Amino acid sequence: MAQQAREQARPPLPRVPALAVLAHYLVGYRRTWRAGVFSSFLLPALTVLGFGVGVGAYIDQGVGGVSYLEWIVGGLLASTAMQVAIGESTWPVFSNFQWVKLYSAQSAAPLRVGDILAGHLAFVLFRVLTSIVAFLLVTGLLGALRSPWAVLALPVAALLGLAVAAPTFAYAAAVDTDSWLAMLFRFAVIPMTLFAGVFFPVESLPLGLRWLAYATPLWHAVDLSRAATLGVAPQWSVLGHLLYLTAWAVGGWLLARRTFGRKLVV
């Protein structure tokens, strides 16, 4: 009878159980968000000023007919979204498996593997969007946005976040030591940031490296974000960019779903 009373008193799961998982992360974030507010606004300002104004002072003719500051903003938006998404998908996921065992506790509740994965990915998406909103506010105040179409960088950042977070979830779930996470940043995140068109046009690279840049999800988001902030057409097809990023997101989801299932389902 006591057990039955406790079960009746327990609040029911929402119709979408992943929302309960998302609520867990939001409750924790509500207690820690103040620590990141300063960096959310300071880091975009320092990055834009350091690269756009500092480096841009040495580029007299700008890039593509616009100042270097205005040109680089779109790339920095996409790069920030990628770094936030991967940062929230590496050690937090690894910790939930190896250290705090949060996923094991959640799987013992009436939650499916898909619910656990979807809820955490939704929180990563929330973190990406809040970071990009802060970035847009800072760059707008600095006068670095040429077009009101810059707001379209938000859905682009969200899609990029899913495209890189989902496969990173699978990677973080599969490794057995966090040293592999540092290697991910060293051999994937940093090279993508440097050579995927964030700081200089990809066309200036040798042909082989250029095609490697085109293969990264970051370049596709950079091209879309830059087109939005400048108010021009992207270099490549909008539909092609969106389909490519969607393929990364869907493929990453399937891989993460399989990896999580192997870890959590006995």
N, C-alpha and C positions, 0 to 999 in steps of 0.2 A: 504493500500500500504506500509506503513512504517513497519507494522508487517511482511508482506511478504518479504520485503527487509532484515529485521533482520534474518528471518528464512533462507533466501538464503545465507546470509553472515556467518551464523553459520556453523562451520566445521562439516562435517558428522561424524557419529559414525563409527568406524572401523567395518569390517565384523564380528569380534568377539567383541561384546560390552564390555565383561569383561576386555578387554585390556584397555579400556578407564578408567575403575575403577582402574586397576593396575597402570596406568599412573598417576592418581591422587595421590596415595600413594607414588609413586616413586618421584614425584615432591616435596612432603613434606619431604621425606627422604633425598633428595639432599641438603636440607637446614639444616639438623640436623645430618647427618652421622658422622661429625667430633667429635661430643660429645661421640660417642660410639667406635671410633677407639682404643683409649687407653685401654678401658676395654676389647675390643675384643681380644687383644693380652696379656694384663697383667693378666686378670683373668685365662685364660687357663694355662699360665706359673705358676702362684701361686698355682693353683689347682693341677697341675701335680707335681710340686716340693713339695708341702705340703703333699699330700697323697702318691704319688709314691716314692719320695725320703725320706720324713720325716717318714711316717709310714713304708715304705718299709725297712728302716734301722733296724727295729725290726723283720723283717721276713727274717731270714737268708737263708732259703731254697727256697724262692720264692713261686710261686703257679703254679702247673702243669708243672714244669720243666723250668719255665722262671722267670725272676725277677719280683717282685711285680710292679715295675714301668711299665714294658712292659705289664704286665697282666692287669693293671687297666686302661690303656689308652682307650681301646675299650669301656669299660663301661662308662668312662667319656665323650667320644664322644657322645654316645647315650643319656646319661643323659643331656648333654648340649643342644642337639637338642630338647629334650622333654621340657626342661625348657624355651628355647627361644620360642618354638611354643605355649606353654600355656601362657607365659607372653604376647605374642602378640595377644592372642585370648580371654583374659579376660577383663581387664579394657578398652582396645581400643574398643572392641565390645560393652560392656556395655555403654561406653561413647557415641558411635554413636547412640545408641537408646535413652538413658536417658538424656544426658547432651547437646551435640552439635547437636544432631538430624541429623547427616550426612546421615544416611540411608534414612530418610524421604525425604530429599532433593534429593537424588539420585533416589528414587522411583518416585518422581514427574517428573524427566527427562525421556526420552524414554529408560529406563533401566528396565529389568525384575528382579525379585527377584533372580533368578539364576545368572544373570550377576553380581549383587551386591555382592553376596556371593562368587562367583568364583573369582572375581577380588581381593577381600580382602584376600581370602585364598592363592591366587597366591603371594601376597605380603608377607604373613607369610612364605610361602615356600622360597621366596627370602631371607628373614631374617635368616631363619634356615641355608640355604646353605652358605651364607656369613660367618656366625658364625662358621660353621664347617670347612670351608676352612681356616679360621684364626687358628682354633684349630689344624688342621693338619699341618699347617706351623710351629706353635710353637713346637708341639711335635716332628716333624721331625727334627727341629734344635736342640732339646734336645736329639736326638738319641733314642727316645722312641718307634719308629716304626720299627718292625722287618721285615716287608714285603712290597714290592711295591703294593701288593694287598690292602693296606690301603686306596687307592683311592676309593675302592668300598664302603667305609663307607659313602660316599656322597649320593648315591642313597638310601642307607638304612636310613640315617638321613632324607632325603626328604620324604620317605614313612612313617617313624615314625612321622614326623612333621604333615603330613596330618591325620594320624591315631588318633593323640591326639588333633589336632587343630579343626577338624570338629565337634566332639562331644562337645568340649569346646565352640565353637561358639553357639551351640544350648543351652548349659547351661547358658552362659552369656546373651543370648537373652531372656531367660525365667525368670531369677531372677529379683526381683524388688528393691533390694538394694545391694550395692557392698560388704556388709558384707559376703554375700554368696560366693563371689570370694575368700576372705581370707580363708574361710572354705575349699574351694576346694584345696588350697595349703596345708593347715594344715592336711587334712584328706585323700588326694589323692596323691598330688605331692611329698610331703616329705616322706610318707611311701613307695611309689614306688621307690624313689631315694635310700632309705636306704636298702630295702629288695628285690630288683629285680636283684641282682647279680652285681651291679656296684662295690661295695667295697669288697665283699667276695663271694665265690661260694654259689649259692643257695642250693646246696646239703648239706650244713652245717645247714640248717634250719630244724625245726621239719616238719613232713610230711604235716600237715595241712597248715602251712605257706608257705611251698614249692609250693603247688598247687596254692595258692593264687598268689604267685610270677609268676608262669607259666601263669596265666590268664591275667597278665598285658601286655599291648603292649610293655612296656619298656624292659622286659626280652628278648623278641624275637629280638628286635633291638640290645640289648647288646650282645646276643650270635652271631649274624651276624657280628656286628662291631668288636668284639673281635677276631673272626675267621679271619676277613680281616686284622686287624693290626698285628696279629701273623702269618698269612700265614698258618693256619691250617683249618681243617674241623670243622664246628660248631657242638655243641652237638646234635642238633635236625635237622630235615630235612630243607634244604634251602627253598624248595618249600612250606613246611608247615609254616615256618616263614613268607614268603612273602604273602601267602594266608591269614594268620591270621591278619597281619597288613592291608592288603587290605580290609578285611571284616570290620575292625574298621573304616577305612577311608570311605568306601561306606556307612556303617550304620550311621556314623556321618554326612555325607553329607545329607542323606535323612532326618535325624532328624533335622538338621540345616535348611534345605530347608523348611521343614514344619513349624518350629518355626518362621523363618523369614517371611514366607508367612502370618501367623496369625497376626504378628505385623505390616506388611507393606501394606497388601492388604485389603482395606476397602470394 
